[in-house]
Amino acid sequence: MKDRFPIRLFRKFFNLVGVKAKIMGIAVLLVLLLGTLLIWQAENTFSRVLRQDLTKQGVSLGNYLAARSENLLLTNNIYALHELIRDTMANNSEVAYIFITDSEGQVVIDSFDRGIPKGLKTFNKVAEGEKYSQRTFATREGLIQDIAVPILDGKAGQIRLGLSEKGIVLTIEKLLTRLWTSTVIISLVGVLIAFLLSTLITNPLHELVIAAKNIGEGRLDYRVSLDWARDELGHLAKAFNEMAGKLQKAEQEREELWQEVMHKEKMRRFLLNKVITAQEEERLRISRELHDETGQALSSVNLALASLEGSQTQEELHQRVTLMQQTVRKALEGIHLLARQLRPSVLDKLGLAAAVERFIKDCSAYWGKDIGLTTVGCSGDHIPPEIKIAAYRIVQEALTNALRHAEAENISVVLQKTKDKVLAIIEDDGKGFDLDNVLRQNEDMSHLGLFGMQERANMLGGSLNIETAPGKGTTVYAELPLNGREASETEKVSSAAGG
């Protein structure tokens, strides 16, 4: 349900003012609320008491007049009654009027100049057995208490007098004026106290704000003064300093980690240089093998061919030809072996899609699993060799992990070649694993395959993402740009070693 307009306005104002203003405003509000409640209660209490006192005073005055007027009524001394009424009104300022009625209800004498107002004579009457009757009515000049007192138990008549509540109103107004004055003074004192308290509270908060700004700007050695640390704000300042210390420690650890990363990068470059050196050594080995093995075999064949002309008999010619065939066969076997060491021939002969398909067939036959394969845009297979072998190795490693460790029932592979990239997706419904935990286990040799896949993709300017969780299966996304970096020397040497 939406807030009403005054509440929304109050909330907006409350959010705009500062902490000091809020504290002082709350103090003033509490003082005003408490003062208003007390003033309202005092007004009601004093009004009730004063009206009760006025009623008692009227009854007492009525009994006095009734006692004084008994004989005067029996002797019909109108003058004396008139004097009695006049003296009574002169000595009692709250008496608005007095009139006396006989036993038959007829007015004997009254204090009105123009006669009794209509309806007043019958407005109030003492019932039989009652000592008095009191009723209140309103006039232009305020409330009037009408008191009726019997004379000789009503046998001689009744005394009727009206008591004005003007005095009560004036007394209440004076009382309220004093109370409101006291409330204002107390409010001012409360504002002063609230200001002092808010200063004591907000100054530490202001210091905390300054500290937070310094921490936010990177000055992690900034600390809050703990001179006032003996209350909750002091505990907050202490906790803030502890937080700043932890942040400073974390920053130092981050710097140390960065230095470690830079060191690892340096080592990686060193290892890459070693790989390049190993590649050159491997090339030298291949060159020597070609020179020593193949070169010598061809030289032998060449000499044998030259010696054919000197063959004396058919049998000798046949022996020399047979020897040449053996030499050529041995040379071809050496060349084929060397070629297989340089790169898996299936990739060069059949292309990436066909190579992956053959590998999947071999895996299906060996593991007894039905592995799905979908290829898109791979016909023709115009893929750079480094991208081709990297994609093949990633699929090979991901499938091997799924078959050996995932306990998957369904495995699928998607190969897609677009205009600018090759995408490989390997998905299984196996038991999955905690990826973060696995990647943190740098010393666990069983997980080097994951790092190898990532390294292959990174070295070619691509990316490799793994989505997995315990019991949720695993999906490997490898994206290799066709215009990315050149293949790593590591891959080339791996290819030369037979991959």
QUIUR-V924061 format. One record per residue. N is the residue number from 1. RES is the residue in three letters. PSI is psi in whole degrees, -180 to 180 (none if undefined). D_LAST is the distance of its C-alpha to the last C-alpha in Angstrom with 2 decimals. Layout:
N|RES|PSI|D_LAST / N|RES|PSI|D_LAST
This chain:
1|MET|132|70.05 / 2|LYS|147|70.37 / 3|ASP|151|72.30 / 4|ARG|163|75.74 / 5|PHE|-46|76.48 / 6|PRO|-37|78.20 / 7|ILE|-43|75.32 / 8|ARG|-42|72.73 / 9|LEU|-42|74.93 / 10|PHE|-41|75.29 / 11|ARG|-42|71.54 / 12|LYS|-45|70.88 / 13|PHE|-42|73.53 / 14|PHE|-34|72.26 / 15|ASN|-24|68.74 / 16|LEU|-36|70.14 / 17|VAL|162|72.34 / 18|GLY|180|71.20 / 19|VAL|-42|71.11 / 20|LYS|-47|74.52 / 21|ALA|-37|76.09 / 22|LYS|-47|74.60 / 23|ILE|-46|75.97 / 24|MET|-39|79.37 / 25|GLY|-41|79.44 / 26|ILE|-42|78.71 / 27|ALA|-47|81.43 / 28|VAL|-42|83.97 / 29|LEU|-43|83.08 / 30|LEU|-43|83.55 / 31|VAL|-43|86.84 / 32|LEU|-42|88.09 / 33|LEU|-46|87.11 / 34|LEU|-43|88.73 / 35|GLY|-42|91.76 / 36|THR|-41|92.18 / 37|LEU|-44|92.01 / 38|LEU|-40|94.55 / 39|ILE|-42|96.84 / 40|TRP|-42|96.72 / 41|GLN|-41|97.54 / 42|ALA|-40|100.28 / 43|GLU|-47|101.78 / 44|ASN|-43|101.94 / 45|THR|-49|103.35 / 46|PHE|-37|105.98 / 47|SER|-44|106.97 / 48|ARG|-43|107.53 / 49|VAL|-45|109.48 / 50|LEU|-37|111.61 / 51|ARG|-38|112.44 / 52|GLN|-42|113.41 / 53|ASP|-38|115.60 / 54|LEU|-39|117.15 / 55|THR|-45|117.91 / 56|LYS|-41|119.52 / 57|GLN|-41|121.48 / 58|GLY|-41|122.68 / 59|VAL|-43|123.72 / 60|SER|-42|125.56 / 61|LEU|-37|127.26 / 62|GLY|-43|128.14 / 63|ASN|-38|129.71 / 64|TYR|-46|131.67 / 65|LEU|-37|132.98 / 66|ALA|-41|133.78 / 67|ALA|-39|135.83 / 68|ARG|-27|137.66 / 69|SER|-4|138.41 / 70|GLU|-58|139.88 / 71|ASN|-36|143.47 / 72|LEU|-37|143.18 / 73|LEU|-39|142.23 / 74|LEU|-32|145.06 / 75|THR|-2|147.56 / 76|ASN|41|145.95 / 77|ASN|86|145.71 / 78|ILE|-37|143.52 / 79|TYR|-46|144.04 / 80|ALA|-39|142.83 / 81|LEU|-41|139.78 / 82|HIS|-45|139.05 / 83|GLU|-39|139.33 / 84|LEU|-44|137.08 / 85|ILE|-43|134.36 / 86|ARG|-46|134.74 / 87|ASP|-40|134.52 / 88|THR|-45|131.52 / 89|MET|-32|129.55 / 90|ALA|-33|130.62 / 91|ASN|-9|129.32 / 92|ASN|98|126.07 / 93|SER|-24|124.00 / 94|GLU|-9|121.48 / 95|VAL|119|124.24 / 96|ALA|-36|123.98 / 97|TYR|161|126.95 / 98|ILE|134|129.50 / 99|PHE|154|131.74 / 100|ILE|134|133.96 / 101|THR|153|134.77 / 102|ASP|-172|137.59 / 103|SER|-21|137.36 / 104|GLU|3|137.40 / 105|GLY|9|134.48 / 106|GLN|141|136.59 / 107|VAL|127|135.78 / 108|VAL|-45|138.48 / 109|ILE|152|137.09 / 110|ASP|169|133.86 / 111|SER|5|132.34 / 112|PHE|142|131.24 / 113|ASP|-34|133.07 / 114|ARG|26|132.59 / 115|GLY|165|132.61 / 116|ILE|134|129.92 / 117|PRO|149|126.82 / 118|LYS|131|126.54 / 119|GLY|-14|124.93 / 120|LEU|-37|125.00 / 121|LYS|-38|128.06 / 122|THR|4|126.41 / 123|PHE|-37|122.87 / 124|ASN|138|123.27 / 125|LYS|138|125.68 / 126|VAL|125|126.10 / 127|ALA|163|125.98 / 128|GLU|131|128.51 / 129|GLY|-13|127.71 / 130|GLU|149|125.24 / 131|LYS|-27|126.01 / 132|TYR|168|124.29 / 133|SER|135|121.95 / 134|GLN|131|119.29 / 135|ARG|153|117.50 / 136|THR|139|115.52 / 137|PHE|161|115.48 / 138|ALA|144|114.09 / 139|THR|178|116.13 / 140|ARG|-28|115.44 / 141|GLU|3|116.01 / 142|GLY|-171|113.69 / 143|LEU|145|113.93 / 144|ILE|128|117.34 / 145|GLN|119|117.93 / 146|ASP|119|121.09 / 147|ILE|128|122.89 / 148|ALA|125|125.71 / 149|VAL|130|127.98 / 150|PRO|149|130.97 / 151|ILE|122|134.51 / 152|LEU|50|136.38 / 153|ASP|30|133.54 / 154|GLY|-4|133.83 / 155|LYS|-32|137.55 / 156|ALA|-12|138.52 / 157|GLY|-157|135.51 / 158|GLN|151|132.14 / 159|ILE|127|130.85 / 160|ARG|123|127.99 / 161|LEU|145|126.19 / 162|GLY|131|123.01 / 163|LEU|123|120.72 / 164|SER|143|118.40 / 165|GLU|18|114.82 / 166|LYS|-43|114.79 / 167|GLY|-39|115.03 / 168|ILE|-45|112.06 / 169|VAL|-45|110.02 / 170|LEU|-42|111.01 / 171|THR|-44|110.25 / 172|ILE|-40|106.81 / 173|GLU|-42|106.09 / 174|LYS|-42|107.02 / 175|LEU|-45|104.88 / 176|LEU|-38|101.88 / 177|THR|-44|102.38 / 178|ARG|-42|102.29 / 179|LEU|-44|99.32 / 180|TRP|-37|97.32 / 181|THR|-44|98.30 / 182|SER|-40|97.09 / 183|THR|-42|93.85 / 184|VAL|-44|93.22 / 185|ILE|-45|93.94 / 186|ILE|-37|91.64 / 187|SER|-43|88.95 / 188|LEU|-42|89.26 / 189|VAL|-40|89.05 / 190|GLY|-39|86.02 / 191|VAL|-42|84.37 / 192|LEU|-46|85.03 / 193|ILE|-42|83.61 / 194|ALA|-37|80.61 / 195|PHE|-45|80.05 / 196|LEU|-44|80.14 / 197|LEU|-43|77.80 / 198|SER|-34|75.39 / 199|THR|-44|75.40 / 200|LEU|-32|74.56 / 201|ILE|-45|71.74 / 202|THR|-27|70.33 / 203|ASN|-48|70.34 / 204|PRO|-38|67.63 / 205|LEU|-41|65.76 / 206|HIS|-40|66.10 / 207|GLU|-37|64.70 / 208|LEU|-37|61.76 / 209|VAL|-45|61.21 / 210|ILE|-42|61.20 / 211|ALA|-42|58.75 / 212|ALA|-40|56.45 / 213|LYS|-43|56.59 / 214|ASN|-42|55.73 / 215|ILE|-42|52.80 / 216|GLY|-29|51.65 / 217|GLU|4|51.85 / 218|GLY|-3|49.59 / 219|ARG|79|52.33 / 220|LEU|-9|51.02 / 221|ASP|0|53.45 / 222|TYR|137|56.44 / 223|ARG|152|58.41 / 224|VAL|138|61.37 / 225|SER|138|64.64 / 226|LEU|25|65.58 / 227|ASP|-30|69.33 / 228|TRP|19|70.16 / 229|ALA|71|67.58 / 230|ARG|7|69.96 / 231|ASP|-166|69.44 / 232|GLU|-38|66.74 / 233|LEU|-35|66.06 / 234|GLY|-41|65.69 / 235|HIS|-38|63.14 / 236|LEU|-43|61.35 / 237|ALA|-40|61.39 / 238|LYS|-43|60.05 / 239|ALA|-37|57.25 / 240|PHE|-44|56.55 / 241|ASN|-39|56.34 / 242|GLU|-41|53.98 / 243|MET|-44|51.80 / 244|ALA|-39|51.91 / 245|GLY|-42|50.94 / 246|LYS|-39|47.96 / 247|LEU|-41|46.92 / 248|GLN|-42|47.33 / 249|LYS|-41|45.25 / 250|ALA|-38|42.58 / 251|GLU|-41|42.67 / 252|GLN|-42|42.26 / 253|GLU|-38|39.34 / 254|ARG|-41|37.80 / 255|GLU|-41|38.34 / 256|GLU|-40|36.78 / 257|LEU|-40|33.81 / 258|TRP|-42|33.55 / 259|GLN|-38|33.70 / 260|GLU|-41|30.94 / 261|VAL|-44|28.80 / 262|MET|-38|29.63 / 263|HIS|-42|28.77 / 264|LYS|-37|25.35 / 265|GLU|-40|24.89 / 266|LYS|-43|26.02 / 267|MET|-36|23.58 / 268|ARG|-42|20.77 / 269|ARG|-39|21.93 / 270|PHE|-44|22.15 / 271|LEU|-38|18.61 / 272|LEU|-39|17.52 / 273|ASN|-38|19.72 / 274|LYS|-39|18.14 / 275|VAL|-43|14.69 / 276|ILE|-41|16.46 / 277|THR|-43|18.15 / 278|ALA|-35|15.05 / 279|GLN|-44|13.81 / 280|GLU|-38|17.24 / 281|GLU|-38|17.17 / 282|GLU|-39|13.96 / 283|ARG|-40|15.85 / 284|LEU|-41|18.82 / 285|ARG|-44|17.16 / 286|ILE|-41|16.10 / 287|SER|-41|19.64 / 288|ARG|-42|21.18 / 289|GLU|-43|19.43 / 290|LEU|-40|20.62 / 291|HIS|-46|23.97 / 292|ASP|-46|24.45 / 293|GLU|-65|23.08 / 294|THR|-42|23.23 / 295|GLY|-45|26.13 / 296|GLN|-38|28.11 / 297|ALA|-44|27.58 / 298|LEU|-38|28.84 / 299|SER|-40|31.67 / 300|SER|-43|32.59 / 301|VAL|-42|32.72 / 302|ASN|-43|34.79 / 303|LEU|-39|37.22 / 304|ALA|-39|37.43 / 305|LEU|-40|38.31 / 306|ALA|-29|40.93 / 307|SER|-5|42.42 / 308|LEU|-34|42.86 / 309|GLU|-26|46.13 / 310|GLY|8|47.53 / 311|SER|132|46.98 / 312|GLN|-37|50.36 / 313|THR|166|49.78 / 314|GLN|-37|47.79 / 315|GLU|-41|46.18 / 316|GLU|-40|45.03 / 317|LEU|-42|43.55 / 318|HIS|-41|41.70 / 319|GLN|-43|40.23 / 320|ARG|-39|38.99 / 321|VAL|-42|37.36 / 322|THR|-43|35.65 / 323|LEU|-40|34.33 / 324|MET|-40|32.99 / 325|GLN|-43|31.22 / 326|GLN|-41|29.51 / 327|THR|-44|28.48 / 328|VAL|-41|27.13 / 329|ARG|-42|25.25 / 330|LYS|-39|23.61 / 331|ALA|-41|22.71 / 332|LEU|-40|21.19 / 333|GLU|-41|19.06 / 334|GLY|-40|17.81 / 335|ILE|-42|17.14 / 336|HIS|-42|15.27 / 337|LEU|-43|13.02 / 338|LEU|-38|12.53 / 339|ALA|-41|11.86 / 340|ARG|-33|9.14 / 341|GLN|-37|7.43 / 342|LEU|-41|8.27 / 343|ARG|141|7.13 / 344|PRO|121|7.18 / 345|SER|-25|10.91 / 346|VAL|-33|12.17 / 347|LEU|-44|11.91 / 348|ASP|-34|13.86 / 349|LYS|-43|16.22 / 350|LEU|-16|17.12 / 351|GLY|172|16.30 / 352|LEU|-50|15.12 / 353|ALA|-44|17.95 / 354|ALA|-38|17.60 / 355|ALA|-44|13.88 / 356|VAL|-40|14.70 / 357|GLU|-43|17.81 / 358|ARG|-40|16.25 / 359|PHE|-40|13.90 / 360|ILE|-39|17.16 / 361|LYS|-42|19.13 / 362|ASP|-42|16.97 / 363|CYS|-43|17.26 / 364|SER|-42|20.96 / 365|ALA|-39|21.64 / 366|TYR|-44|20.10 / 367|TRP|-12|21.59 / 368|GLY|31|24.66 / 369|LYS|144|24.39 / 370|ASP|108|25.42 / 371|ILE|123|22.92 / 372|GLY|147|24.37 / 373|LEU|130|22.70 / 374|THR|126|24.55 / 375|THR|136|23.49 / 376|VAL|125|25.83 / 377|GLY|14|25.92 / 378|CYS|-1|22.60 / 379|SER|138|24.51 / 380|GLY|-39|24.01 / 381|ASP|53|20.72 / 382|HIS|72|21.65 / 383|ILE|135|18.85 / 384|PRO|145|17.42 / 385|PRO|-41|13.87 / 386|GLU|-36|12.93 / 387|ILE|-39|14.68 / 388|LYS|-49|13.23 / 389|ILE|-33|9.52 / 390|ALA|-44|10.87 / 391|ALA|-41|13.12 / 392|TYR|-44|10.75 / 393|ARG|-37|8.66 / 394|ILE|-45|12.22 / 395|VAL|-42|13.65 / 396|GLN|-47|11.13 / 397|GLU|-43|11.90 / 398|ALA|-43|15.56 / 399|LEU|-40|16.10 / 400|THR|-42|14.77 / 401|ASN|-42|17.19 / 402|ALA|-39|19.94 / 403|LEU|-36|19.78 / 404|ARG|-37|19.56 / 405|HIS|-28|21.83 / 406|ALA|-19|23.87 / 407|GLU|41|25.90 / 408|ALA|148|26.06 / 409|GLU|-33|28.10 / 410|ASN|127|27.22 / 411|ILE|137|23.89 / 412|SER|149|23.56 / 413|VAL|134|21.07 / 414|VAL|126|22.43 / 415|LEU|126|20.80 / 416|GLN|129|23.27 / 417|LYS|123|23.31 / 418|THR|-166|26.41 / 419|LYS|-34|27.87 / 420|ASP|4|26.18 / 421|LYS|165|23.25 / 422|VAL|127|20.67 / 423|LEU|129|21.40 / 424|ALA|127|19.38 / 425|ILE|123|21.46 / 426|ILE|119|20.50 / 427|GLU|139|23.72 / 428|ASP|162|24.87 / 429|ASP|35|28.26 / 430|GLY|-162|27.18 / 431|LYS|-11|28.72 / 432|GLY|-174|27.10 / 433|PHE|170|27.11 / 434|ASP|103|28.63 / 435|LEU|-47|26.21 / 436|ASP|-42|28.19 / 437|ASN|-40|28.38 / 438|VAL|-43|24.66 / 439|LEU|-25|23.90 / 440|ARG|-19|26.57 / 441|GLN|70|24.94 / 442|ASN|-24|22.92 / 443|GLU|-4|23.03 / 444|ASP|107|21.84 / 445|MET|-18|18.34 / 446|SER|-10|18.18 / 447|HIS|12|18.19 / 448|LEU|-21|15.46 / 449|GLY|-39|13.53 / 450|LEU|-46|16.48 / 451|PHE|-36|16.43 / 452|GLY|-43|12.79 / 453|MET|-45|13.73 / 454|GLN|-41|16.89 / 455|GLU|-40|15.47 / 456|ARG|-47|13.22 / 457|ALA|-43|16.43 / 458|ASN|-39|18.71 / 459|MET|-21|17.04 / 460|LEU|11|17.56 / 461|GLY|13|21.12 / 462|GLY|-162|20.68 / 463|SER|154|21.44 / 464|LEU|122|20.34 / 465|ASN|141|23.18 / 466|ILE|123|23.40 / 467|GLU|117|26.72 / 468|THR|163|27.49 / 469|ALA|153|30.30 / 470|PRO|123|31.20 / 471|GLY|4|32.26 / 472|LYS|7|31.46 / 473|GLY|-179|28.01 / 474|THR|139|25.05 / 475|THR|127|24.16 / 476|VAL|124|21.19 / 477|TYR|117|21.96 / 478|ALA|127|19.37 / 479|GLU|118|21.01 / 480|LEU|114|19.34 / 481|PRO|139|21.98 / 482|LEU|-21|21.68 / 483|ASN|26|23.68 / 484|GLY|-165|21.93 / 485|ARG|162|20.57 / 486|GLU|155|18.17 / 487|ALA|145|14.48 / 488|SER|152|13.89 / 489|GLU|-25|13.13 / 490|THR|-44|10.76 / 491|GLU|-39|8.46 / 492|LYS|-40|9.19 / 493|VAL|-37|8.55 / 494|SER|-40|5.11 / 495|SER|-42|4.76 / 496|ALA|-28|7.11 / 497|ALA|-2|5.72 / 498|GLY|-1|3.82 / 499|GLY|none|0.00
